[in-house]
Amino acid sequence: MTLILDNVSKQVGAETHIRDVSLALPKGSLTVLLGRTLAGKTTLMRLMAGLEAPTSGRVLVDGRDVTGQPVQRRNVAMVYQQFINYPSLSVFENIASPLRVVRLPKAEIETRVREAARLLKLEPYLQRRPLELSGGQQQRTAVARALVKRADLVLMDEPLANLDYKLREELREELPRIFAETGAIFVYATTEPAEALLLGGRTATLDRGRVTQLGPAPEVYRRPHDLTTARVYSDPPLNTLTVVKANGRVTLPTGGQARAAGTLATVPDGTYTLGFRAHHLALDPLAGDAIALPATVSVSEITGSESFIHVDAGEARLIALLPGVRRLEPGTAVTAWLDPRHALLFDAAGRTAALDLPEAA
């Protein structure tokens, strides 16, 4: 099966929820929809499933126009953020429930349930009730119920968002293996850039109902085509500075200057937005052509193995992600250092000013 969205839009009243989206999803592919809350991820998945009809554009399955065809006539499975299981049924019967609805033979149901339980590591729990399971096991049961249908299209709408950290990490590691074994088209929605990178496959970044970029996850992360995509694919938020390049030098918003190196050496003179992620901002001196930014500490956040240090450099609020415990008092004067080899650069229109940057990001 192949799924194609051809210039699809969805308007509700005066609001445009999805704007001119075109995507081609081949059999066996994994596409991660990455965007902030209300970016349009859920609406786009509902259009794929047939739960909603587009205002304009077409949805094609294997070249056949299914626009407006209801979900009941499509071979689709969906897993939601809020995992839903039948509390009075065993894990086995929860997984088997969609197969019993279509009256498959008992032997076929047994085979499919056992196969899904093996993939999701649920075999020891098949006779338990959902309330006897951990949160992760309950979500695995919901995923197994989706997989057992052998749907051509499996849609997962932030399925790990309500689980604790340990369970999320465990399932994130297992899901790529599960995806690879099924051969279905998987579409996975998330707000977390780290999750999109861990799952792999392709990433489609969404912003206000528009797909800003689609490509292999590491490629979109390292080489965003525009400032919007870079911001969507950054957590903590992308650091940005407005800089002016002229005669081989760069004037910084703090008033200082630096030699135009790295990304900045490849572009014509002009005004640019310099973007860099938190883990590329240092508070200890860097060698080479590092850019120095006089700054003042605003907030220190210690997470245990890492520290987030918020600093004010002129009118810019920047975030540095540092290893270990670094507690700096508010008001402390520091120098923030940026290696220009890791910088992203955008023109006045927000488009990338240089794509050929293997070390960037």
N, C-alpha and C positions, 0 to 999 in steps of 0.2 A: 504493500500500500504506500502511496505517496499522498501527502496533503499539501495543497497549495492555497494560500490566501492571496487573491489577486486584487490589489488596490482596495482593500476592505476598510470601511469607515463605519462608525457607530455613533449616532447622535441621539441624545435623549433630551427632548425639549430644546432649549437654546444651548445646551452643553454638548461638546464633542468629546466622547470618551475614548474613541479610537480614530486615528487620523491617517488615512491613506497607507495602510500597512500591507506590504507584499512580502510573503515568506514562502519558501519551498522546503518542506520537511520530508526527506526520503525515508524509506523503510530502514528500521534499525538505528535511527539517529536519536541523539539526545540534544535537545535545545533548552537552554536555561534562559528564562525570561527574568532579567535583572532590572529592578527599578524600585524607587521609593514607594511607600504607601500611596495609593490613588494614582499611580503612574499608568494604570490600565491593564495590568497583568491578568487579573481575574476576568475582566470583560473580554479580553482577547481569547482566553481559554474557553470561555462560554461560547464564543463565536465558533471556535474550532469544534466544540462538542455538539453544536446545534441547539444548545439551551437558549440561545438568542440568535436572531437573524440580523445580518448587517443592514445598515441604512443604504449603503451602496457597496459595490464590489462583489466579488464572487468567491465561493469556497469550493474547491475542486478536490475530489478524491479519485485517484487513479485516472485523472483527466475528465471525470464525470462531474458535472455541476450539481452540487448538493445544497446550494444556497437555500436556506429556509427549510430544508428537510429536518424534521424533529430528531432529537437525540435517540428516541426509541427505534429509529430506523438506521442508526449508525452503530458500528461496533466500537464503542467508546467506554472507557472506565475512568473514573475520577476519584482522587483522594484529596480530602480537604484538610485544612489546618486543624479543624476541630474533629479529631478522629471519632467516628461513629460506629459502635458495635451494638449488637442486640444483647442486652445484659442477661436475658434468660436462656440464651443458647450457648452451647460449648464453643470453644474456638473452632473446632472442626465444622460445626453447623454454621457458624458465622461465615467462614470461608466458603462453605458449600452453598450458601443461600442463593446467590445469583444463578447457580447451575440448577438448583431445584425449581426455580421459577420457570426455566425453559425446559424442564422435564428431561434432562439428560439421563441416560441409563445409570443405575447405581454404580456399576463397575467404573464407568467413565468419571463419575463424580469422585469416587475414591482415589483414582489415579491422579486426577488434577489437584485435589486438595493435598494429597501427600507430596506432590511435586512442588506446589507453592509453599507448603510448610518447610520443605527441605531448603528452598531458596532463602526463606526468611528466618531459618533456624527456630522454627516453632514446633518441631516434632515432639518435644517433651511436654508440650502444653496443650495438646489438641483436645483433651477431655476437661480442661479447666474452663471456668466461666470468666468473662472479661474482667470482672471486679477482683479476681484472684491474680491478675497479672500486673506487672509494672506498667508505667506509662509507655515505655518503649515497646514492650511486648504488645500492648493494645494497639499502638500505631502500626506495628508490624502486621498484626491481624488485619487491620484495615487495608494495608498495602496488599497483603496476600489475597484478600477478597477481590481487589481490583485486578490482580494478575491472573487469578484463576479463570477469569472470563476469556483469557487469551485474546484480549481486545487488540485491534490494530493500532489504536491510539490510546495512550495512558497519560492522563493529565494530573499533575500533582501540584496543588495550590498551597505553597508554604507548609508542607506536611510535617515539618519538624519544629515549627515555631513555638509550640506550646510545651516542648519537652525540656528537661533540664540539660545543662551543658554536657554532662557525661553521655547521656542518651543521644543527644544530637550528634556528638562526635562519633559515637559507635555506628549509628545508622548512616551518617555521611560516608563513612568508610565502606560500608557494605553496599550502598545503593549502586555505585558504578558497576560492581560485579553483577548485581541483579539485572540491571539494564542490559548489560552485554549478553546475558544468557537468554533473554526473552525474544529479541528480534523485533519488538514493537517500536513504534514511534513514541518516544517519551518527551513530554514537555513539562518542565519543572520551574515553578515560579518561586522567587526568593527576593528578599530585600538586602541580602548580605553578600557583598563582593567575595568574601573569603569562601563562602559556600559555593558560589558559581565557579571559582577556580578549582576547588577541591573536586567537584563533580566532573569537571572537564567537559568534553563535547563542545558544542557551539554556544556562544552567549549572544542573546539579542538584548541590547540595552534599551529600556523604555523610559521616556520622559513625556508626561502630559499626553499620553495616548499615541505617541509617535515612536517608531523604532529608529533609534539614532545610529545604530551600527549592529551588524551581524557578522560573526566570524568565529574561528577557534578561540576558546576562552583566553589562553595566554596572549594571543595576538591582540584581541580587543583591549585587554588590560594594559599591555605594554605600549601599544600604538593606537590610542584613541584618535579618531578622525576629527573630533571637535571637543571643545571645552565641556559641553554638556555631558558627553559620554565619559570623559575623564572624571567628572564629579560623581556621576552615577556609580562608577567603578572604583570609588575610593571610600574607605572607612578606616580611620577617622576621615573627616572631610578633607578634600584636596586643599592644600595651601596654595594661595595665589598672590602674586605681586605684579603690579604694572611697572614695566621697565622701558627705558628708551635706549636703543642702540644707535651709536653714531661714531664713526671714525675708529672702529675697533674697540670702543669702550662702551660700557653699560652704566647708565645712571639709574640708581635704585631709589625707591620711594622714601628711604631713610635719609637721602641726600648724598650718600657715598657713591663711589664709582668702583667698577671692577673691570678687568680685561674680559673681552667677549670671547669666551671659550665654550667648548662643548656645543650644545645646541645653538647657542647664540652666535657662534662663529660661522654658522652655515646659512644665515638669513641676511637679507638686505637691511640697511638702516631703517629704523622706524620704531613705532610703539607696539609693544607686545604684552601679552599676559604670560607670565612665567608660572608654571604649575609644577608642584612637587609634593609627593606623598610624605606622610609624617615620619616614616622610617628613614627618609633621606635627609632629614633636617637634624643636624648634630649640635650639641652644646659644647663639644670639645673640638679643638682646632683640627682641620683636615689639611692634608698635603695638597700640593699642586695648585690649580687655579680656583680653589674654593672661594665662594662669595661670602664675605663677612657681613652680618647684619646686627648692628647694635640693638639690643632688645631689653625688655623688662618682663620678669616673670609675673604672670597673672594668677595662674592656678596650677597646682601639682596634683595629679591623680595617680595613685599607686595601686596597681592591680595584683601585685605579688611578684611575678617574674618580669613585669614591664612597668614603665612609668610614662604617663602622658604629661608633658609639660607644655602648658599654654603660655605663649609669650606675645607681647605687643611690640612690633617693630614699626615705628612710625604709627600710621593709622591702620596697619594690617594686623589681624589676630592670626597667629600661626600656631601649629601644634607639632611638637616633636615627640616621636615614640622612641623611647630609650630603653635598652635592656637593664634589668635589675631595678633596685630601689634607689630613686633619685628624688629626694625631698628638698625642694627649693622654696623658700618663703616668698610670698607675694611682695613685689616691689624690688626683688633682687635684680641687679643689673647683670646681664649676661651678653655673650656674643653668640649668635646663632650662625651656623656654618652650612652652606649648601654646595654640594659638588655639582657643577653645571652639566656633567655627563649624565646625570640622572634627572635632568629637568625636562619637562614638557613645555612646548612653546606654541602659543596660539596668536593668530593675528587679530585685527580689530573686529572682524566678523565672528570670531570664536572658532575659526577653522585651524587645524593643525598647521604650523608653519614649517615642520620638518618631520617626515615619517621614517626616514632611514636612520633610526637611532637604536641600535641593538642593546645599548646599555641603559636606555631610559626606562624609568619606572621599576 
